[in-house]
Amino acid sequence: MTDGSPMQPRRSLISVWQAVALHLADRGQACVLLDAALEIQMLSAALEKTLGWEREQVEGRSWVDVITPPELAAVTRLRLERALAGVVRTVETEAITSAGQRLLVVFDAALIGRCAEQSLLLTLSSVRRAEQNVDLRVAGEVDYDISSSVSDFGRLLAVTHPAGAAPVGGELVARCYSVIAGRSAPCANCPVLRPDSEGWPRTEARRVGAKSAVYEVVTAEGGGARVHMRLRRIPEASVSAIYETKVRDLADAARLSERERAVLTYLLMGRSISDIASILDISPRTVKFHQANVLEKLGADSRADLIRLIT
């Protein structure tokens, strides 16, 4: 191997690309060349004009990091990597202009070069302004429909926000787990992915934030190719009020005495017989007597049964 020979293939590749780029530029084509790391190697003048970015600002930087909206970064990276692997020939995504405007862009994808030197040439086929998405991750309540098919899981088909219908971007871009949860893959606790034997509707609840007193409740209804989802964020105070109301309604329906109501409340809190006796200033034997009456009136066999009645 002679000195300098390892670099010869790269010089040859670049010269070929430059010739192609000049040809496309002469025809006014808007295109960009990405290397295997998805870094921008060349931006045509026409695409410069479309995006508002000067090539000196973006060349050598990642398309995903610079031009893709942060919440769509993972999805866009996956699509570009699939194009680099030759799996897809069209890439649809959103792009942010230098002025901060969001555009929905569709590129025709073509591979240039071979092996380690292989690059991805994206030629713009269509562009339109993307409506600004509602920040669904901080909304108090959102209703949305998603595709539940295996090949297209999570695609947002419709979104209704308290302020009205909310645009969700390109139909091949917006995924519920990306836009709402900020994830690159479906949520592990997604109610749609539970076994079919569980039936519908299905509800999943979780506490959000390390210190926040808020619960996120997601309900899935439907079970077909299109599933309706309802997201609600409920303050802990509201959750406690709902729980207390259910306990009160249960006690009213069973016509429990005041002492039996008190014993029921502490039983549901998980307090022991001796603790309840100490709190109510009665004997453990009396607590057991009231507990037996509570179980009988509510038709429960155990404390676990009582908990089941209010869940």
C-alpha positions in Angstrom: 0.0 0.0 0.0 1.6 3.3 -1.0 1.6 6.5 1.1 -1.7 8.3 0.8 -3.6 5.5 -0.9 -6.1 5.0 2.0 -7.4 8.5 1.4 -7.9 8.0 -2.3 -11.4 6.5 -2.1 -12.6 9.4 0.1 -11.3 12.0 -2.4 -12.9 10.2 -5.2 -16.3 10.0 -3.3 -16.2 13.7 -2.5 -15.4 14.7 -6.0 -18.3 12.6 -7.3 -20.6 14.2 -4.8 -19.4 17.7 -5.7 -20.2 17.0 -9.3 -23.6 15.8 -8.4 -24.2 18.7 -6.1 -23.2 21.3 -8.7 -25.5 19.6 -11.2 -28.4 19.7 -8.7 -27.6 23.2 -7.7 -27.7 24.3 -11.3 -31.2 22.9 -11.5 -32.3 24.6 -8.3 -32.6 21.3 -6.4 -32.9 21.6 -2.6 -30.8 18.8 -1.1 -28.5 17.9 1.7 -25.8 15.2 2.1 -25.5 13.4 5.4 -22.7 11.1 6.4 -23.0 7.9 8.3 -23.2 9.8 11.6 -26.0 12.0 10.1 -23.7 15.0 10.1 -24.3 17.6 7.3 -21.6 17.4 4.7 -23.1 19.7 2.2 -26.3 21.9 1.9 -27.4 23.2 -1.4 -28.2 26.8 -2.0 -31.9 26.0 -2.6 -32.2 24.2 0.7 -30.3 27.0 2.4 -33.0 29.4 1.2 -35.8 27.1 2.3 -34.5 26.5 5.8 -32.8 29.9 6.3 -29.6 28.3 7.6 -26.3 29.2 5.9 -24.1 26.2 5.1 -21.3 27.5 7.3 -23.7 27.3 10.3 -24.7 23.7 9.8 -22.1 21.8 7.8 -20.2 19.4 10.1 -23.1 19.3 12.6 -25.8 16.7 13.1 -29.0 17.2 11.2 -30.9 15.8 14.2 -29.2 18.1 16.7 -29.5 21.3 14.7 -32.6 21.1 12.5 -34.9 18.6 14.1 -37.4 19.6 16.9 -36.1 18.1 20.1 -39.2 16.1 20.8 -38.9 14.4 17.4 -35.1 13.8 17.5 -35.3 10.1 18.4 -38.0 9.3 15.7 -36.1 11.4 13.0 -32.8 9.7 13.8 -34.5 6.3 13.4 -36.0 7.3 10.0 -32.7 8.6 8.7 -30.8 5.5 9.9 -33.3 3.3 8.1 -32.7 5.4 4.9 -29.0 4.9 5.4 -29.6 1.2 5.6 -31.5 1.3 2.3 -34.8 0.3 4.0 -36.8 3.4 3.0 -36.5 5.8 0.1 -38.6 8.6 1.5 -38.0 10.5 4.8 -40.7 12.7 6.3 -40.0 14.8 9.3 -40.2 18.3 10.7 -37.4 20.9 10.4 -36.8 24.1 12.3 -35.7 27.1 10.2 -33.1 29.6 11.5 -36.0 31.8 12.5 -37.6 29.1 14.6 -40.4 28.3 12.1 -41.4 24.6 11.9 -41.7 23.0 8.5 -43.0 19.6 7.5 -40.5 18.3 4.9 -40.5 15.2 2.7 -37.2 14.1 1.2 -36.4 11.5 -1.5 -33.5 9.4 -0.1 -30.6 8.1 -2.2 -27.3 6.4 -1.1 -24.0 7.6 -2.4 -20.7 5.8 -2.0 -20.0 2.4 -0.4 -19.3 0.8 3.0 -17.8 3.3 5.5 -17.9 6.1 3.0 -21.5 5.7 2.3 -23.6 8.9 2.6 -27.2 9.8 2.4 -28.4 12.3 -0.2 -31.8 13.8 0.7 -33.6 15.8 -2.1 -36.6 17.9 -1.0 -39.8 16.7 -2.7 -42.3 18.7 -0.7 -42.4 21.3 2.1 -45.2 23.1 4.0 -45.5 25.0 7.2 -46.2 22.8 10.2 -48.7 24.0 12.7 -47.3 24.6 16.1 -48.0 21.6 18.3 -49.7 22.1 21.6 -47.3 21.0 24.3 -49.2 17.8 25.2 -46.7 16.9 27.9 -47.8 19.7 30.2 -51.5 19.8 29.3 -53.9 18.9 32.1 -56.1 16.8 29.9 -55.9 15.6 26.4 -57.9 13.2 24.2 -56.2 11.6 21.3 -56.6 8.7 18.9 -53.7 6.5 17.9 -53.0 3.7 15.4 -52.6 0.4 17.2 -51.4 -1.6 14.2 -48.1 -3.4 14.7 -46.4 -1.6 11.8 -47.7 1.9 12.7 -48.2 1.8 16.4 -48.6 5.0 18.3 -49.2 7.3 15.3 -51.4 10.2 16.3 -54.5 10.3 14.2 -56.4 13.0 16.1 -55.9 15.2 19.2 -58.4 17.2 21.1 -57.1 19.6 23.7 -59.3 21.7 26.0 -58.5 24.7 23.8 -59.8 22.7 20.8 -58.4 20.5 18.1 -54.6 20.4 18.3 -52.4 19.9 15.2 -49.9 17.1 15.6 -47.6 17.6 12.7 -47.0 15.2 9.8 -49.0 12.0 9.9 -45.8 9.9 9.7 -43.9 11.9 12.3 -46.1 12.4 15.4 -46.2 9.4 17.7 -47.9 9.5 21.0 -44.9 8.2 23.0 -42.7 10.9 21.4 -44.9 13.9 21.5 -46.6 13.2 24.8 -44.1 11.2 26.8 -40.9 12.3 25.1 -39.8 8.7 24.5 -38.2 7.0 21.5 -40.3 3.9 21.9 -43.8 2.9 23.2 -44.2 3.3 27.0 -43.7 0.1 28.9 -46.9 0.6 30.9 -49.1 1.5 27.8 -52.6 0.1 28.4 -53.0 -0.6 24.7 -50.2 -3.2 24.9 -51.8 -5.2 27.6 -53.0 -8.8 26.8 -56.3 -8.8 24.9 -57.8 -11.0 27.6 -58.0 -7.9 29.9 -60.8 -6.4 27.8 -61.6 -2.7 27.3 -61.5 0.0 28.5 -58.1 -0.1 30.2 -56.6 2.4 32.6 -53.1 3.0 33.8 -52.1 5.5 36.5 -48.7 6.7 37.8 -47.3 9.5 39.9 -45.4 12.0 37.7 -42.3 13.8 38.8 -40.1 12.9 41.7 -41.6 15.4 44.1 -44.8 16.5 42.4 -48.1 15.6 44.0 -49.8 14.8 40.7 -51.1 11.5 39.2 -51.3 10.8 35.5 -54.2 8.6 34.4 -54.4 7.2 30.9 -57.5 5.3 29.7 -57.6 3.4 26.4 -61.0 2.6 24.8 -61.8 0.8 21.5 -59.5 -2.1 20.9 -59.5 -1.9 17.1 -57.0 -0.5 14.6 -57.9 3.0 16.0 -57.8 3.4 19.8 -59.1 6.4 21.7 -56.9 7.6 24.6 -57.8 9.9 27.4 -55.0 11.5 29.4 -55.8 13.3 32.7 -53.4 14.7 35.3 -55.0 14.8 38.7 -53.6 16.6 41.8 -53.0 14.3 44.8 -55.6 16.4 46.8 -58.2 15.5 44.2 -57.2 11.8 44.4 -57.6 11.9 48.2 -61.0 13.6 47.9 -62.2 10.9 45.4 -61.0 8.2 47.8 -62.7 9.7 50.8 -65.9 10.1 48.8 -65.9 6.4 47.8 -65.3 5.4 51.4 -68.2 7.6 52.6 -70.5 6.3 49.9 -69.6 2.8 50.8 -70.3 3.4 54.5 -73.6 5.2 53.7 -74.8 2.3 51.5 -74.1 -0.2 54.3 -75.5 2.1 57.0 -72.5 1.9 59.2 -72.5 3.5 62.6 -70.1 6.3 63.4 -67.8 4.0 65.3 -67.9 1.4 62.4 -67.1 4.2 59.9 -64.0 5.1 62.0 -62.9 1.5 62.2 -63.4 1.1 58.4 -61.3 4.2 57.7 -58.4 3.0 59.7 -58.6 -0.6 58.4 -58.3 0.8 54.8 -55.3 2.9 56.0 -53.6 -0.4 56.9 -53.6 0.3 60.7 -53.3 -2.7 63.0 -56.0 -3.7 65.5 -53.8 -2.4 68.4 -53.2 0.9 66.6 -56.9 1.4 66.0 -57.7 0.6 69.6 -55.1 3.2 70.8 -56.4 5.9 68.4 -60.1 5.4 69.2 -59.3 4.7 72.9 -61.2 1.4 73.0 -60.1 -2.1 73.6 -58.7 -4.4 70.8 -61.6 -6.7 71.5 -64.1 -3.9 70.7 -62.1 -3.1 67.5 -62.5 -6.7 66.4 -66.2 -6.6 67.2 -66.7 -3.5 65.0 -64.4 -5.0 62.3 -66.6 -8.1 62.1 -69.7 -5.9 61.8 -68.1 -3.8 59.0 -67.1 -6.9 57.0 -70.6 -8.5 57.4 -72.4 -5.3 56.4 -70.2 -4.7 53.4 -70.2 -8.4 52.3 -66.4 -8.7 52.6 -64.4 -11.6 53.8 -61.2 -9.8 54.8 -59.4 -6.4 54.8 -58.1 -7.2 51.3 -61.8 -7.5 50.2 -62.5 -4.0 51.7 -59.7 -2.5 49.7 -61.1 -4.2 46.5 -64.5 -2.6 47.1 -63.1 1.0 46.8 -60.7 0.4 43.9 
